[in-house]
Amino acid sequence: MSREAVLEAVCGGEAECREELMNAPREVESFLGSFSTFTPVVRELKAPLVEQVENLSSAELMAGDRELARLAVARRLAELYGEKFRDWAGDFCPICGRTPVLFLVKREQGPFFETAAKLAKCVCGFSWRYAWWRCPNCGAEGRENFDVLVKEGLDGVFFYRCRKCGYVHVEASGEPDEVAQYGLRILARYVAGR
């Protein structure tokens, strides 16, 4: 699955949409860069970690927006404390508390056979191994609880709609770049009807 395929799926031939999507990761990183020196004061290493930040209001003043501040602080927390949560197996992100939308399938060489791991990829930058056929929103498990949807032109990309709660998440094979990751999250919301 290529960046171009995702751009085509999200924007079609609309040049302005393509330009906005291509620039989105750079603009977000530019904004978040101002938080690179922000030092979160953490009360306790407890998930979600962003809820444990004592000086979150200072970040909100810097950002001028509560949600942007939480994202910026969560990105910083993922850098500083992500390793502490490397064995996380929960449905929500232990850093920011969000329910993941994007999952990456990584091929791994085992001692005898190739295997695959499903990694939840949160917008804060934290990733963790995730169970196959499990809804990150309601916890429903098993193939019978999902409708699987595909979008023509997006090889290796599958959208899963939970039959219990309606939550949609996307699974992509390989290493999509930041632009493709943003686009896949947008497509998941579109599939969900939001």
PyMOL commands that place a pseudoatom at each C-alpha (Angstrom):
pseudoatom trace, name=CA, resn=MET, resi=1, chain=A, elem=C, hetatm=0, pos=[0.000, 0.000, 0.000]
pseudoatom trace, name=CA, resn=SER, resi=2, chain=A, elem=C, hetatm=0, pos=[1.526, 3.239, -1.106]
pseudoatom trace, name=CA, resn=ARG, resi=3, chain=A, elem=C, hetatm=0, pos=[1.122, 6.850, -0.088]
pseudoatom trace, name=CA, resn=GLU, resi=4, chain=A, elem=C, hetatm=0, pos=[-0.281, 7.561, -3.550]
pseudoatom trace, name=CA, resn=ALA, resi=5, chain=A, elem=C, hetatm=0, pos=[-2.945, 4.853, -3.149]
pseudoatom trace, name=CA, resn=VAL, resi=6, chain=A, elem=C, hetatm=0, pos=[-4.057, 6.371, 0.163]
pseudoatom trace, name=CA, resn=LEU, resi=7, chain=A, elem=C, hetatm=0, pos=[-4.075, 9.891, -1.298]
pseudoatom trace, name=CA, resn=GLU, resi=8, chain=A, elem=C, hetatm=0, pos=[-6.212, 8.622, -4.172]
pseudoatom trace, name=CA, resn=ALA, resi=9, chain=A, elem=C, hetatm=0, pos=[-8.621, 6.869, -1.786]
pseudoatom trace, name=CA, resn=VAL, resi=10, chain=A, elem=C, hetatm=0, pos=[-9.027, 9.940, 0.445]
pseudoatom trace, name=CA, resn=CYS, resi=11, chain=A, elem=C, hetatm=0, pos=[-8.871, 12.790, -2.071]
pseudoatom trace, name=CA, resn=GLY, resi=12, chain=A, elem=C, hetatm=0, pos=[-9.332, 11.387, -5.551]
pseudoatom trace, name=CA, resn=GLY, resi=13, chain=A, elem=C, hetatm=0, pos=[-8.072, 14.002, -7.980]
pseudoatom trace, name=CA, resn=GLU, resi=14, chain=A, elem=C, hetatm=0, pos=[-8.763, 16.976, -5.696]
pseudoatom trace, name=CA, resn=ALA, resi=15, chain=A, elem=C, hetatm=0, pos=[-5.434, 18.855, -5.586]
pseudoatom trace, name=CA, resn=GLU, resi=16, chain=A, elem=C, hetatm=0, pos=[-6.229, 20.979, -2.514]
pseudoatom trace, name=CA, resn=CYS, resi=17, chain=A, elem=C, hetatm=0, pos=[-7.159, 17.892, -0.453]
pseudoatom trace, name=CA, resn=ARG, resi=18, chain=A, elem=C, hetatm=0, pos=[-3.958, 16.129, -1.519]
pseudoatom trace, name=CA, resn=GLU, resi=19, chain=A, elem=C, hetatm=0, pos=[-1.850, 19.133, -0.575]
pseudoatom trace, name=CA, resn=GLU, resi=20, chain=A, elem=C, hetatm=0, pos=[-3.519, 19.429, 2.845]
pseudoatom trace, name=CA, resn=LEU, resi=21, chain=A, elem=C, hetatm=0, pos=[-3.038, 15.736, 3.577]
pseudoatom trace, name=CA, resn=MET, resi=22, chain=A, elem=C, hetatm=0, pos=[0.591, 15.819, 2.392]
pseudoatom trace, name=CA, resn=ASN, resi=23, chain=A, elem=C, hetatm=0, pos=[1.295, 18.808, 4.670]
pseudoatom trace, name=CA, resn=ALA, resi=24, chain=A, elem=C, hetatm=0, pos=[-0.611, 17.552, 7.732]
pseudoatom trace, name=CA, resn=PRO, resi=25, chain=A, elem=C, hetatm=0, pos=[2.224, 15.552, 9.367]
pseudoatom trace, name=CA, resn=ARG, resi=26, chain=A, elem=C, hetatm=0, pos=[4.700, 18.400, 8.891]
pseudoatom trace, name=CA, resn=GLU, resi=27, chain=A, elem=C, hetatm=0, pos=[2.275, 20.981, 10.315]
pseudoatom trace, name=CA, resn=VAL, resi=28, chain=A, elem=C, hetatm=0, pos=[1.479, 18.797, 13.324]
pseudoatom trace, name=CA, resn=GLU, resi=29, chain=A, elem=C, hetatm=0, pos=[5.175, 18.136, 13.965]
pseudoatom trace, name=CA, resn=SER, resi=30, chain=A, elem=C, hetatm=0, pos=[5.923, 21.848, 13.619]
pseudoatom trace, name=CA, resn=PHE, resi=31, chain=A, elem=C, hetatm=0, pos=[3.336, 22.651, 16.286]
pseudoatom trace, name=CA, resn=LEU, resi=32, chain=A, elem=C, hetatm=0, pos=[4.397, 19.784, 18.547]
pseudoatom trace, name=CA, resn=GLY, resi=33, chain=A, elem=C, hetatm=0, pos=[8.057, 20.765, 18.188]
pseudoatom trace, name=CA, resn=SER, resi=34, chain=A, elem=C, hetatm=0, pos=[7.443, 23.727, 20.483]
pseudoatom trace, name=CA, resn=PHE, resi=35, chain=A, elem=C, hetatm=0, pos=[6.764, 21.175, 23.242]
pseudoatom trace, name=CA, resn=SER, resi=36, chain=A, elem=C, hetatm=0, pos=[10.096, 19.369, 22.815]
pseudoatom trace, name=CA, resn=THR, resi=37, chain=A, elem=C, hetatm=0, pos=[11.454, 21.102, 25.916]
pseudoatom trace, name=CA, resn=PHE, resi=38, chain=A, elem=C, hetatm=0, pos=[8.255, 20.751, 27.955]
pseudoatom trace, name=CA, resn=THR, resi=39, chain=A, elem=C, hetatm=0, pos=[8.910, 18.603, 31.016]
pseudoatom trace, name=CA, resn=PRO, resi=40, chain=A, elem=C, hetatm=0, pos=[5.759, 16.881, 32.232]
pseudoatom trace, name=CA, resn=VAL, resi=41, chain=A, elem=C, hetatm=0, pos=[5.594, 16.389, 35.983]
pseudoatom trace, name=CA, resn=VAL, resi=42, chain=A, elem=C, hetatm=0, pos=[4.151, 12.893, 36.460]
pseudoatom trace, name=CA, resn=ARG, resi=43, chain=A, elem=C, hetatm=0, pos=[2.544, 11.923, 39.792]
pseudoatom trace, name=CA, resn=GLU, resi=44, chain=A, elem=C, hetatm=0, pos=[2.485, 8.186, 39.131]
pseudoatom trace, name=CA, resn=LEU, resi=45, chain=A, elem=C, hetatm=0, pos=[3.330, 5.802, 36.262]
pseudoatom trace, name=CA, resn=LYS, resi=46, chain=A, elem=C, hetatm=0, pos=[-0.285, 4.752, 35.825]
pseudoatom trace, name=CA, resn=ALA, resi=47, chain=A, elem=C, hetatm=0, pos=[-2.348, 4.501, 32.620]
pseudoatom trace, name=CA, resn=PRO, resi=48, chain=A, elem=C, hetatm=0, pos=[-3.444, 6.694, 31.053]
pseudoatom trace, name=CA, resn=LEU, resi=49, chain=A, elem=C, hetatm=0, pos=[-0.279, 8.560, 31.837]
pseudoatom trace, name=CA, resn=VAL, resi=50, chain=A, elem=C, hetatm=0, pos=[-1.496, 11.929, 30.520]
pseudoatom trace, name=CA, resn=GLU, resi=51, chain=A, elem=C, hetatm=0, pos=[-4.024, 11.964, 33.400]
pseudoatom trace, name=CA, resn=GLN, resi=52, chain=A, elem=C, hetatm=0, pos=[-1.101, 11.824, 35.841]
pseudoatom trace, name=CA, resn=VAL, resi=53, chain=A, elem=C, hetatm=0, pos=[0.550, 15.038, 34.574]
pseudoatom trace, name=CA, resn=GLU, resi=54, chain=A, elem=C, hetatm=0, pos=[0.434, 17.709, 37.279]
pseudoatom trace, name=CA, resn=ASN, resi=55, chain=A, elem=C, hetatm=0, pos=[1.431, 20.589, 34.996]
pseudoatom trace, name=CA, resn=LEU, resi=56, chain=A, elem=C, hetatm=0, pos=[-1.011, 19.845, 32.165]
pseudoatom trace, name=CA, resn=SER, resi=57, chain=A, elem=C, hetatm=0, pos=[-2.648, 23.263, 32.618]
pseudoatom trace, name=CA, resn=SER, resi=58, chain=A, elem=C, hetatm=0, pos=[0.693, 24.906, 31.722]
pseudoatom trace, name=CA, resn=ALA, resi=59, chain=A, elem=C, hetatm=0, pos=[0.693, 22.984, 28.443]
pseudoatom trace, name=CA, resn=GLU, resi=60, chain=A, elem=C, hetatm=0, pos=[-2.894, 24.069, 27.793]
pseudoatom trace, name=CA, resn=LEU, resi=61, chain=A, elem=C, hetatm=0, pos=[-1.824, 27.697, 28.182]
pseudoatom trace, name=CA, resn=MET, resi=62, chain=A, elem=C, hetatm=0, pos=[1.100, 27.131, 25.779]
pseudoatom trace, name=CA, resn=ALA, resi=63, chain=A, elem=C, hetatm=0, pos=[-1.112, 25.454, 23.178]
pseudoatom trace, name=CA, resn=GLY, resi=64, chain=A, elem=C, hetatm=0, pos=[-4.196, 27.594, 23.608]
pseudoatom trace, name=CA, resn=ASP, resi=65, chain=A, elem=C, hetatm=0, pos=[-6.314, 24.449, 23.185]
pseudoatom trace, name=CA, resn=ARG, resi=66, chain=A, elem=C, hetatm=0, pos=[-6.996, 21.608, 25.620]
pseudoatom trace, name=CA, resn=GLU, resi=67, chain=A, elem=C, hetatm=0, pos=[-6.985, 18.736, 23.078]
pseudoatom trace, name=CA, resn=LEU, resi=68, chain=A, elem=C, hetatm=0, pos=[-3.863, 19.963, 21.273]
pseudoatom trace, name=CA, resn=ALA, resi=69, chain=A, elem=C, hetatm=0, pos=[-2.106, 20.323, 24.618]
pseudoatom trace, name=CA, resn=ARG, resi=70, chain=A, elem=C, hetatm=0, pos=[-3.056, 16.775, 25.609]
pseudoatom trace, name=CA, resn=LEU, resi=71, chain=A, elem=C, hetatm=0, pos=[-1.746, 15.454, 22.291]
pseudoatom trace, name=CA, resn=ALA, resi=72, chain=A, elem=C, hetatm=0, pos=[1.513, 17.397, 22.611]
pseudoatom trace, name=CA, resn=VAL, resi=73, chain=A, elem=C, hetatm=0, pos=[2.038, 16.250, 26.203]
pseudoatom trace, name=CA, resn=ALA, resi=74, chain=A, elem=C, hetatm=0, pos=[1.138, 12.661, 25.285]
pseudoatom trace, name=CA, resn=ARG, resi=75, chain=A, elem=C, hetatm=0, pos=[3.721, 12.695, 22.472]
pseudoatom trace, name=CA, resn=ARG, resi=76, chain=A, elem=C, hetatm=0, pos=[6.298, 13.919, 24.951]
pseudoatom trace, name=CA, resn=LEU, resi=77, chain=A, elem=C, hetatm=0, pos=[5.245, 11.243, 27.467]
pseudoatom trace, name=CA, resn=ALA, resi=78, chain=A, elem=C, hetatm=0, pos=[5.532, 8.536, 24.797]
pseudoatom trace, name=CA, resn=GLU, resi=79, chain=A, elem=C, hetatm=0, pos=[9.120, 9.645, 24.161]
pseudoatom trace, name=CA, resn=LEU, resi=80, chain=A, elem=C, hetatm=0, pos=[10.032, 9.802, 27.838]
pseudoatom trace, name=CA, resn=TYR, resi=81, chain=A, elem=C, hetatm=0, pos=[8.078, 6.870, 29.313]
pseudoatom trace, name=CA, resn=GLY, resi=82, chain=A, elem=C, hetatm=0, pos=[7.021, 4.617, 26.433]
pseudoatom trace, name=CA, resn=GLU, resi=83, chain=A, elem=C, hetatm=0, pos=[9.513, 1.942, 27.378]
pseudoatom trace, name=CA, resn=LYS, resi=84, chain=A, elem=C, hetatm=0, pos=[7.890, 1.611, 30.811]
pseudoatom trace, name=CA, resn=PHE, resi=85, chain=A, elem=C, hetatm=0, pos=[4.709, 0.368, 29.073]
pseudoatom trace, name=CA, resn=ARG, resi=86, chain=A, elem=C, hetatm=0, pos=[6.351, -1.972, 26.524]
pseudoatom trace, name=CA, resn=ASP, resi=87, chain=A, elem=C, hetatm=0, pos=[4.371, -4.973, 27.820]
pseudoatom trace, name=CA, resn=TRP, resi=88, chain=A, elem=C, hetatm=0, pos=[1.021, -3.164, 27.686]
pseudoatom trace, name=CA, resn=ALA, resi=89, chain=A, elem=C, hetatm=0, pos=[-1.856, -5.368, 26.498]
pseudoatom trace, name=CA, resn=GLY, resi=90, chain=A, elem=C, hetatm=0, pos=[-4.855, -3.081, 27.041]
pseudoatom trace, name=CA, resn=ASP, resi=91, chain=A, elem=C, hetatm=0, pos=[-7.485, -1.815, 24.628]
pseudoatom trace, name=CA, resn=PHE, resi=92, chain=A, elem=C, hetatm=0, pos=[-6.696, 1.880, 25.122]
pseudoatom trace, name=CA, resn=CYS, resi=93, chain=A, elem=C, hetatm=0, pos=[-3.372, 3.684, 24.836]
pseudoatom trace, name=CA, resn=PRO, resi=94, chain=A, elem=C, hetatm=0, pos=[-1.555, 3.709, 28.197]
pseudoatom trace, name=CA, resn=ILE, resi=95, chain=A, elem=C, hetatm=0, pos=[-0.030, 7.085, 27.375]
pseudoatom trace, name=CA, resn=CYS, resi=96, chain=A, elem=C, hetatm=0, pos=[-2.935, 9.224, 26.124]
pseudoatom trace, name=CA, resn=GLY, resi=97, chain=A, elem=C, hetatm=0, pos=[-5.955, 7.026, 26.865]
pseudoatom trace, name=CA, resn=ARG, resi=98, chain=A, elem=C, hetatm=0, pos=[-7.281, 7.068, 23.297]
pseudoatom trace, name=CA, resn=THR, resi=99, chain=A, elem=C, hetatm=0, pos=[-8.814, 4.050, 21.590]
pseudoatom trace, name=CA, resn=PRO, resi=100, chain=A, elem=C, hetatm=0, pos=[-6.594, 3.160, 18.621]
pseudoatom trace, name=CA, resn=VAL, resi=101, chain=A, elem=C, hetatm=0, pos=[-7.932, 3.419, 15.064]
pseudoatom trace, name=CA, resn=LEU, resi=102, chain=A, elem=C, hetatm=0, pos=[-4.831, 2.274, 13.163]
pseudoatom trace, name=CA, resn=PHE, resi=103, chain=A, elem=C, hetatm=0, pos=[-3.166, -1.129, 13.467]
pseudoatom trace, name=CA, resn=LEU, resi=104, chain=A, elem=C, hetatm=0, pos=[-0.030, -2.152, 11.589]
pseudoatom trace, name=CA, resn=VAL, resi=105, chain=A, elem=C, hetatm=0, pos=[0.722, -5.753, 10.689]
pseudoatom trace, name=CA, resn=LYS, resi=106, chain=A, elem=C, hetatm=0, pos=[4.422, -6.465, 10.978]
pseudoatom trace, name=CA, resn=ARG, resi=107, chain=A, elem=C, hetatm=0, pos=[5.980, -9.594, 9.539]
pseudoatom trace, name=CA, resn=GLU, resi=108, chain=A, elem=C, hetatm=0, pos=[8.530, -11.206, 11.835]
pseudoatom trace, name=CA, resn=GLN, resi=109, chain=A, elem=C, hetatm=0, pos=[10.881, -14.083, 11.171]
pseudoatom trace, name=CA, resn=GLY, resi=110, chain=A, elem=C, hetatm=0, pos=[10.513, -16.769, 13.810]
pseudoatom trace, name=CA, resn=PRO, resi=111, chain=A, elem=C, hetatm=0, pos=[12.977, -19.629, 14.325]
pseudoatom trace, name=CA, resn=PHE, resi=112, chain=A, elem=C, hetatm=0, pos=[11.225, -21.750, 11.668]
pseudoatom trace, name=CA, resn=PHE, resi=113, chain=A, elem=C, hetatm=0, pos=[8.370, -19.765, 10.142]
pseudoatom trace, name=CA, resn=GLU, resi=114, chain=A, elem=C, hetatm=0, pos=[7.424, -16.210, 9.419]
pseudoatom trace, name=CA, resn=THR, resi=115, chain=A, elem=C, hetatm=0, pos=[4.848, -14.837, 11.830]
pseudoatom trace, name=CA, resn=ALA, resi=116, chain=A, elem=C, hetatm=0, pos=[2.849, -11.635, 12.001]
pseudoatom trace, name=CA, resn=ALA, resi=117, chain=A, elem=C, hetatm=0, pos=[2.273, -9.252, 14.872]
pseudoatom trace, name=CA, resn=LYS, resi=118, chain=A, elem=C, hetatm=0, pos=[-0.578, -6.757, 15.075]
pseudoatom trace, name=CA, resn=LEU, resi=119, chain=A, elem=C, hetatm=0, pos=[0.528, -3.425, 16.558]
pseudoatom trace, name=CA, resn=ALA, resi=120, chain=A, elem=C, hetatm=0, pos=[-1.834, -0.704, 17.739]
pseudoatom trace, name=CA, resn=LYS, resi=121, chain=A, elem=C, hetatm=0, pos=[-0.455, 2.636, 16.527]
pseudoatom trace, name=CA, resn=CYS, resi=122, chain=A, elem=C, hetatm=0, pos=[-1.742, 5.579, 18.539]
pseudoatom trace, name=CA, resn=VAL, resi=123, chain=A, elem=C, hetatm=0, pos=[-1.683, 9.208, 17.390]
pseudoatom trace, name=CA, resn=CYS, resi=124, chain=A, elem=C, hetatm=0, pos=[0.533, 10.057, 20.378]
pseudoatom trace, name=CA, resn=GLY, resi=125, chain=A, elem=C, hetatm=0, pos=[3.274, 7.900, 18.870]
pseudoatom trace, name=CA, resn=PHE, resi=126, chain=A, elem=C, hetatm=0, pos=[3.019, 4.924, 21.220]
pseudoatom trace, name=CA, resn=SER, resi=127, chain=A, elem=C, hetatm=0, pos=[2.637, 1.416, 19.753]
pseudoatom trace, name=CA, resn=TRP, resi=128, chain=A, elem=C, hetatm=0, pos=[1.860, -1.884, 21.418]
pseudoatom trace, name=CA, resn=ARG, resi=129, chain=A, elem=C, hetatm=0, pos=[1.102, -5.489, 20.453]
pseudoatom trace, name=CA, resn=TYR, resi=130, chain=A, elem=C, hetatm=0, pos=[-2.595, -6.093, 20.116]
pseudoatom trace, name=CA, resn=ALA, resi=131, chain=A, elem=C, hetatm=0, pos=[-4.781, -9.196, 19.953]
pseudoatom trace, name=CA, resn=TRP, resi=132, chain=A, elem=C, hetatm=0, pos=[-6.171, -10.364, 16.612]
pseudoatom trace, name=CA, resn=TRP, resi=133, chain=A, elem=C, hetatm=0, pos=[-9.967, -10.159, 16.159]
pseudoatom trace, name=CA, resn=ARG, resi=134, chain=A, elem=C, hetatm=0, pos=[-10.595, -7.946, 19.156]
pseudoatom trace, name=CA, resn=CYS, resi=135, chain=A, elem=C, hetatm=0, pos=[-12.497, -4.654, 19.203]
pseudoatom trace, name=CA, resn=PRO, resi=136, chain=A, elem=C, hetatm=0, pos=[-10.430, -1.923, 20.886]
pseudoatom trace, name=CA, resn=ASN, resi=137, chain=A, elem=C, hetatm=0, pos=[-13.609, -0.052, 21.803]
pseudoatom trace, name=CA, resn=CYS, resi=138, chain=A, elem=C, hetatm=0, pos=[-15.826, -2.676, 23.474]
pseudoatom trace, name=CA, resn=GLY, resi=139, chain=A, elem=C, hetatm=0, pos=[-13.546, -5.714, 23.790]
pseudoatom trace, name=CA, resn=ALA, resi=140, chain=A, elem=C, hetatm=0, pos=[-15.689, -8.038, 21.624]
pseudoatom trace, name=CA, resn=GLU, resi=141, chain=A, elem=C, hetatm=0, pos=[-13.565, -10.946, 20.408]
pseudoatom trace, name=CA, resn=GLY, resi=142, chain=A, elem=C, hetatm=0, pos=[-13.776, -13.402, 17.518]
pseudoatom trace, name=CA, resn=ARG, resi=143, chain=A, elem=C, hetatm=0, pos=[-14.106, -13.201, 13.743]
pseudoatom trace, name=CA, resn=GLU, resi=144, chain=A, elem=C, hetatm=0, pos=[-17.891, -13.514, 13.979]
pseudoatom trace, name=CA, resn=ASN, resi=145, chain=A, elem=C, hetatm=0, pos=[-18.068, -10.078, 15.655]
pseudoatom trace, name=CA, resn=PHE, resi=146, chain=A, elem=C, hetatm=0, pos=[-16.645, -8.137, 12.688]
pseudoatom trace, name=CA, resn=ASP, resi=147, chain=A, elem=C, hetatm=0, pos=[-17.616, -7.046, 9.221]
pseudoatom trace, name=CA, resn=VAL, resi=148, chain=A, elem=C, hetatm=0, pos=[-14.445, -6.823, 7.130]
pseudoatom trace, name=CA, resn=LEU, resi=149, chain=A, elem=C, hetatm=0, pos=[-14.394, -4.143, 4.435]
pseudoatom trace, name=CA, resn=VAL, resi=150, chain=A, elem=C, hetatm=0, pos=[-11.844, -3.408, 1.734]
pseudoatom trace, name=CA, resn=LYS, resi=151, chain=A, elem=C, hetatm=0, pos=[-11.281, -0.360, -0.448]
pseudoatom trace, name=CA, resn=GLU, resi=152, chain=A, elem=C, hetatm=0, pos=[-10.319, -1.017, -4.037]
pseudoatom trace, name=CA, resn=GLY, resi=153, chain=A, elem=C, hetatm=0, pos=[-6.752, 0.098, -4.707]
pseudoatom trace, name=CA, resn=LEU, resi=154, chain=A, elem=C, hetatm=0, pos=[-5.576, -0.263, -1.101]
pseudoatom trace, name=CA, resn=ASP, resi=155, chain=A, elem=C, hetatm=0, pos=[-3.735, -3.569, -1.089]
pseudoatom trace, name=CA, resn=GLY, resi=156, chain=A, elem=C, hetatm=0, pos=[-3.087, -4.983, 2.360]
pseudoatom trace, name=CA, resn=VAL, resi=157, chain=A, elem=C, hetatm=0, pos=[-5.605, -2.645, 4.040]
pseudoatom trace, name=CA, resn=PHE, resi=158, chain=A, elem=C, hetatm=0, pos=[-8.703, -3.913, 5.815]
pseudoatom trace, name=CA, resn=PHE, resi=159, chain=A, elem=C, hetatm=0, pos=[-11.392, -2.014, 7.719]
pseudoatom trace, name=CA, resn=TYR, resi=160, chain=A, elem=C, hetatm=0, pos=[-13.062, -3.841, 10.605]
pseudoatom trace, name=CA, resn=ARG, resi=161, chain=A, elem=C, hetatm=0, pos=[-16.489, -2.791, 11.846]
pseudoatom trace, name=CA, resn=CYS, resi=162, chain=A, elem=C, hetatm=0, pos=[-17.455, -4.290, 15.204]
pseudoatom trace, name=CA, resn=ARG, resi=163, chain=A, elem=C, hetatm=0, pos=[-20.936, -5.820, 15.093]
pseudoatom trace, name=CA, resn=LYS, resi=164, chain=A, elem=C, hetatm=0, pos=[-21.380, -5.203, 18.827]
pseudoatom trace, name=CA, resn=CYS, resi=165, chain=A, elem=C, hetatm=0, pos=[-20.593, -1.472, 19.068]
pseudoatom trace, name=CA, resn=GLY, resi=166, chain=A, elem=C, hetatm=0, pos=[-20.041, -0.262, 15.474]
pseudoatom trace, name=CA, resn=TYR, resi=167, chain=A, elem=C, hetatm=0, pos=[-16.463, 0.907, 16.074]
pseudoatom trace, name=CA, resn=VAL, resi=168, chain=A, elem=C, hetatm=0, pos=[-14.304, 0.892, 12.937]
pseudoatom trace, name=CA, resn=HIS, resi=169, chain=A, elem=C, hetatm=0, pos=[-10.563, 0.362, 12.935]
pseudoatom trace, name=CA, resn=VAL, resi=170, chain=A, elem=C, hetatm=0, pos=[-8.137, -0.136, 10.067]
pseudoatom trace, name=CA, resn=GLU, resi=171, chain=A, elem=C, hetatm=0, pos=[-5.394, -2.711, 9.682]
pseudoatom trace, name=CA, resn=ALA, resi=172, chain=A, elem=C, hetatm=0, pos=[-2.541, -2.110, 7.230]
pseudoatom trace, name=CA, resn=SER, resi=173, chain=A, elem=C, hetatm=0, pos=[0.364, -4.340, 6.270]
pseudoatom trace, name=CA, resn=GLY, resi=174, chain=A, elem=C, hetatm=0, pos=[3.870, -2.944, 6.204]
pseudoatom trace, name=CA, resn=GLU, resi=175, chain=A, elem=C, hetatm=0, pos=[5.251, 0.432, 7.188]
pseudoatom trace, name=CA, resn=PRO, resi=176, chain=A, elem=C, hetatm=0, pos=[3.031, 3.220, 5.834]
pseudoatom trace, name=CA, resn=ASP, resi=177, chain=A, elem=C, hetatm=0, pos=[4.583, 6.667, 6.155]
pseudoatom trace, name=CA, resn=GLU, resi=178, chain=A, elem=C, hetatm=0, pos=[3.007, 9.436, 8.258]
pseudoatom trace, name=CA, resn=VAL, resi=179, chain=A, elem=C, hetatm=0, pos=[0.921, 10.781, 5.363]
pseudoatom trace, name=CA, resn=ALA, resi=180, chain=A, elem=C, hetatm=0, pos=[-0.529, 7.334, 4.671]
pseudoatom trace, name=CA, resn=GLN, resi=181, chain=A, elem=C, hetatm=0, pos=[-1.198, 6.807, 8.389]
pseudoatom trace, name=CA, resn=TYR, resi=182, chain=A, elem=C, hetatm=0, pos=[-3.154, 10.085, 8.604]
pseudoatom trace, name=CA, resn=GLY, resi=183, chain=A, elem=C, hetatm=0, pos=[-5.071, 9.139, 5.473]
pseudoatom trace, name=CA, resn=LEU, resi=184, chain=A, elem=C, hetatm=0, pos=[-5.935, 5.676, 6.791]
pseudoatom trace, name=CA, resn=ARG, resi=185, chain=A, elem=C, hetatm=0, pos=[-7.306, 7.190, 10.016]
pseudoatom trace, name=CA, resn=ILE, resi=186, chain=A, elem=C, hetatm=0, pos=[-9.446, 9.557, 7.941]
pseudoatom trace, name=CA, resn=LEU, resi=187, chain=A, elem=C, hetatm=0, pos=[-10.730, 6.658, 5.836]
pseudoatom trace, name=CA, resn=ALA, resi=188, chain=A, elem=C, hetatm=0, pos=[-11.621, 4.677, 8.970]
pseudoatom trace, name=CA, resn=ARG, resi=189, chain=A, elem=C, hetatm=0, pos=[-13.751, 7.599, 10.178]
pseudoatom trace, name=CA, resn=TYR, resi=190, chain=A, elem=C, hetatm=0, pos=[-15.371, 7.808, 6.749]
pseudoatom trace, name=CA, resn=VAL, resi=191, chain=A, elem=C, hetatm=0, pos=[-16.167, 4.060, 6.802]
pseudoatom trace, name=CA, resn=ALA, resi=192, chain=A, elem=C, hetatm=0, pos=[-17.625, 4.545, 10.301]
pseudoatom trace, name=CA, resn=GLY, resi=193, chain=A, elem=C, hetatm=0, pos=[-19.833, 7.347, 9.000]
pseudoatom trace, name=CA, resn=ARG, resi=194, chain=A, elem=C, hetatm=0, pos=[-18.345, 10.018, 11.296]
for i in range(1, 194): cmd.bond("trace and resi %d" % i, "trace and resi %d" % (i + 1))
show_as sticks, trace
zoom trace
